[in-house]
Amino acid sequence: MLKTACINPGLAGLLAACGHGDKILIADGNYPLESNTGGNTKKVYLGLTHGVPSVTQVLEVIDKTLAIEAAEVMVPGSGEEPEIFGEFRSILPGDVVPGKLDRYEFYEACKQDNVKIAVSTGEKRVFANILITVGVA
């Protein structure tokens, strides 16, 4: 049994293959993963049931598995900040302040070639998507 934070064999292998500057999308259960990720992005479907796992649970594991250098979030058109953004800030390294992209900018960012992994979760909260950039260990 692995003793690292991430014990999912498929996800652990994909994380190990990421390098500095690669990006990882952690998406809520509503995110259109097939249509709003690039053709080279490896997709991991972790959603077990509604709410399980949450985006924040996956973010916590990834944060304990590799270095995070930057992050971007999808903001609603209303400009109101979703509650989950505070949770993201509490999990991310202290020097990482998530950049804010509107919905369509976020979709375009997730289609870029350097987005190596897209993780679909069971997260039910809306606008609970985060795009992280791998840093240097």
C-alpha positions in Angstrom: 0.0 0.0 0.0 1.4 3.4 -1.0 2.1 5.8 1.9 1.9 9.0 -0.3 -1.1 11.3 -0.3 -2.4 10.0 -3.7 -3.1 6.3 -3.8 -5.2 6.2 -6.9 -2.9 4.4 -9.3 -4.1 6.1 -12.5 -3.9 9.6 -11.0 -0.6 9.0 -9.2 1.0 7.9 -12.5 -0.3 10.9 -14.4 0.8 13.3 -11.6 4.3 11.7 -11.6 4.5 12.5 -15.4 3.8 16.2 -14.9 6.6 18.7 -15.0 7.2 22.3 -14.2 4.6 24.5 -16.0 2.2 21.7 -16.7 -1.4 22.3 -15.6 -4.1 20.2 -13.9 -7.8 20.9 -14.0 -9.9 19.8 -11.0 -13.5 20.1 -12.1 -16.8 20.0 -10.4 -19.5 17.5 -11.4 -21.1 20.1 -13.8 -18.0 20.8 -15.8 -18.2 19.7 -19.5 -14.9 17.8 -19.4 -15.1 16.3 -22.9 -15.9 19.5 -24.7 -13.8 21.9 -22.7 -10.4 20.2 -22.4 -7.7 19.7 -25.1 -7.2 16.5 -27.1 -4.0 15.7 -25.3 -5.5 16.1 -21.8 -5.7 12.8 -19.9 -9.1 12.6 -18.2 -9.7 11.0 -14.8 -13.3 10.4 -13.6 -13.2 10.2 -9.8 -16.8 11.1 -9.1 -18.3 8.3 -7.0 -21.6 9.9 -6.0 -22.9 13.4 -5.5 -20.4 15.3 -3.5 -17.8 12.6 -3.4 -15.0 13.4 -3.8 -15.2 17.2 -3.5 -12.9 19.4 -5.5 -11.3 20.6 -2.3 -10.5 17.0 -1.2 -8.8 16.3 -4.6 -6.9 19.7 -4.3 -5.7 18.7 -0.8 -4.3 15.4 -2.1 -2.6 17.0 -5.1 -1.1 19.7 -2.9 0.5 17.0 -0.7 1.7 15.2 -3.8 3.4 17.9 -6.0 4.4 21.5 -5.8 1.8 24.1 -6.9 3.1 27.3 -8.4 -0.1 29.0 -9.6 -3.9 28.6 -9.8 -6.8 30.0 -11.8 -10.5 29.8 -11.0 -13.7 30.3 -12.9 -15.7 33.3 -11.7 -19.5 33.7 -12.2 -20.8 36.5 -14.4 -22.3 38.2 -11.4 -18.8 38.9 -10.0 -19.9 37.4 -6.7 -17.1 35.2 -5.2 -18.2 31.6 -4.5 -17.6 30.4 -1.0 -15.3 27.6 -2.2 -12.7 30.2 -3.3 -11.9 30.8 0.4 -11.4 27.1 0.8 -9.1 27.0 -2.2 -7.0 29.8 -0.7 -6.7 27.9 2.6 -5.4 24.8 0.8 -3.1 26.4 -1.7 0.5 27.4 -0.7 0.5 30.8 1.0 2.2 32.6 -2.0 -0.4 31.3 -4.5 -3.3 33.7 -5.1 -5.7 32.3 -7.7 -6.2 34.3 -10.8 -9.8 34.9 -11.9 -11.1 34.0 -15.4 -14.6 34.4 -16.6 -16.4 31.2 -17.7 -15.3 31.2 -21.4 -11.8 32.4 -20.6 -11.5 29.5 -18.2 -12.8 27.0 -20.8 -10.2 28.3 -23.3 -7.4 28.0 -20.7 -8.4 24.4 -20.1 -8.1 23.6 -23.8 -4.4 24.5 -24.0 -1.7 21.9 -24.7 -0.1 22.2 -21.3 -3.2 21.1 -19.5 -2.0 17.5 -18.9 -4.7 16.2 -16.5 -8.4 16.9 -16.0 -10.0 15.4 -12.9 -13.8 15.2 -12.8 -15.2 15.0 -9.2 -18.5 14.5 -7.6 -18.5 18.2 -6.5 -22.0 19.7 -6.4 -21.2 23.3 -5.8 -21.1 25.5 -8.9 -18.0 27.4 -10.1 -16.0 24.9 -8.0 -13.3 24.5 -10.8 -9.6 25.2 -10.3 -6.8 25.0 -12.8 -3.4 24.6 -11.1 0.1 25.0 -12.4 2.8 22.5 -11.4 5.8 24.1 -9.7 9.3 23.0 -8.8 9.8 20.5 -6.0 
